[in-house]
Amino acid sequence: MPHLPSAAPIEAYGNGGFRFAGMSHRGSLLCLPDGIWPLPVTSFDGLTEERLALAFARNAELDMFLIGCGADMRLAPDALRARFRDLHVSLETMPTGAAVRTYNILLAERRRVGAALIAVD
């Protein structure tokens, strides 16, 4: 799947997409220490374990994973929380704007962070 082969801060979000590394992307994103991929979901309810398979496969590279839920705060389902806990990765959910800001700070601190960022209008 085409992707940016490195981590990068998110420069802007809104209008259904994101800007990072001098590029624009319409839709949601999966950000990991080794790259940024498109995430084919339009809402928090579409975020499944299957859609997060890349994050689970890279659990050894992650200490924390953020979910930007969209415009509103949502709690991750128990099964998803358990999956991250079993992989020894902290999971935090928050609105997408807060997740972008938190991701950027942790990335700048060179922390081992990943994020699923659901696009907002």
N, C-alpha and C positions, 0 to 999 in steps of 0.2 A: 504494500500500500504506500503511495507517495507520502512523504513526510519531511519535516525539517530535521536533519540528523544531529541536532544538538538542542540542549535546553536554551531557552531565551525568555527574557522578561516579557510580559504582556504590556504593550505600549498603550493600548486603548481597547475599550469594549463597548458594545451597544449596537443599535441598528441591526441586530441579528447576527453579529459576528465579532471578530477580534482583529487587532493589528499587532504584529510581533515581527521582529527581525526585518523591519522595513517592508513587510508584506501584509496583505489583508486576506482574511479568511472569513467566508460567510458560513455560519453554522457553529456547532459546538466543538470543543477541543479536548484531547487527552494529552496532558503535558507530563513527561517523564524525564528523568535525568539524561537519557540518551536521545531525546527527540520530542517533537510535537506532531501529533497525528490528528486527522479529522475524527470526530466522534459522532457517529450517525444517530443522534438523539435530539429531539426538540423539546423534551420536558423531563423532569426528574423521574417520572414514572417509566420512561423508556430506558433508564439506566439499569441494565441488568448485569449479572455476573459475567455473562458472555461478552457484553460490550466492554467490560473491564479486564478481559483476559490478559491484555498486554501488561497492565499494572500488576496483576497477580504473578505473571511470569517474571517480573522484575522486582519481586519483593525483597530480594537480597540487596538491592540498590536503594531501597526506600526505608525511611524512618517514619515518615508522615505522609498521609494522602488526604487531600482536600477535595470536597465536592462542592462546587458552586451550583446551587440548586435552581438557579434562575432568579426571578425577582423576589421570591419569598423564601423564607427559611423552611426547611423540611428536615425531618429526622430520617436517617437511613434505616431501612428495615433490619430487624434483628439478624437475619441470615447474612446480610452483607456486612454488618458490624462484626459478626462472629468470624466471617471469612478473613477479614483484615486482622482481627485479633489473633487468629490461629497462625497468621503469617508474621506476627510481631510487628505490625505496622499500625501506627495510630491513625484513626479516622476522624475527621472533623467535617461537619456539614455547615454551610452558611450560604447566604445569598451570593450570587455570582460576583457582584462588585467587591464584597468583602473577601471572597476567595481569591480574586485577582490581586488585590492589595497584599494579602497575607502570603500568597505564592511568591510575589515579587520580592517581598522582604526576606523570606526564607531562602529564596534562590540567591539573592545578593549576599546573604550570610554563608553561602555555600553549604546549605543544609541539604539533606537527602530527601527532597520533597517531590511529590507528584500531585497532579490535580486533574479532575474531570470538571470542565467548565461548560455549563449549559448556556448557550447564547441567549441574550435578552434583547428586546427591542428598544 
